[in-house]
Amino acid sequence: MSTSRVLRGGIVGGGNGAFIGAVHRIAAELDGEARVIAGALSSNPERARESAEQWHLQRGYDSFDAMAKAEAARDDGIDFVIVATPNNMHLPVTRAFLDAGIHVICDKPMASSLAEAQEMADLVNRNGKLFALTHTYTGYPMVREAKAMVAAGELGEIRKVMVEYNQDWLMEPLEKAGNKQAEWRTDPARAGISCCVGDIGTHAHNLVEYITGQTVTQICADLSAFVDGRPLDDDANMLIRLSGGGKGTLVCSQIACGEENALNIRVYGSKGGVEWHQQEPNTLLFKPAGAPWQRRRTAASAYSERAGASTRTPSGHPEGYLEAFANVYRDFLADVQRVVAGDAPQRLYPGADEGVRGLSFVEASVRSSAAGANWVEL
């Protein structure tokens, strides 16, 4: 959308040694609607200063508290902040900036526990500032096409869903070798009660709910830690039940040898099915009953308005992870501009409600597995 000025963004966490911080920055700046100008990029003051210099930020801070207070007091302070810290810091950072009157976009999962997620949601609802959660995969054009097809009734009654998210990067104990990303994700004090389910299972769960428009109401989960000495899960296998009566399977693993980032979903209804693979994101397979399969393609044969509006390149040019991430930011930043202009936000991105459901899913998964893979309610 056309803007009156470029929005000013800040970031907490995501400095040297963190993959996701740079991804957030690229996504925020991709469409030219915002510029990340300030940050508290590490809890270590020296690393925070070094990271700010390497990012060429206008203003670097040693702590998020100091950043929130200083930016709120400036006439040219930031309009929004990116929270790219380990899970246990999402709540205090979000609280500091919302209290300072600054909009927040937060990495997922929303918090390190369901109680914290509910506290964050209450805070967001009371505060009135915008809050977005970066469930990246909702930003892919063909995922939005699949959602539109389900909403239009093209699949009929949803009967079965199969989703899997498999990686292999934690099949060795990298946390013992100094890998920063492995260290915090396998640490209950920073990650919460789950590693694999919290990290990537929440994406699979969110994708099911986003595409089907239904909620996961019950699960039967079997969580495992295959790497010796690892206190949190690195693999999970689940049966799920949906609010509309459909059923399905959800699998996530970070010890699946040979897999890179294999997020795949199949949704089957009474009139047709769809199939999407994150590593081939421009293609959506549509399987109508009694007719040949259709191969819908980004920018070529995507029919929904949302899919078309989420596409930046001509047909045949791959659009991937960074563009999908940027689509979540595009929707969020458009709302920030609306609020700046005194207009009502549209809230087309994942928010606090999705965050609470994600942590409810994590909590229920752990509870089910601990009870011997019994069925539990979310």
Order of alpha helices (4+ residues) and beta strands (2+ residues): beta-alpha-beta-alpha-beta-alpha-beta-alpha-beta-alpha-beta-alpha-beta-alpha-alpha-alpha-beta-beta-beta-beta-beta-beta-beta-alpha-alpha-alpha-beta
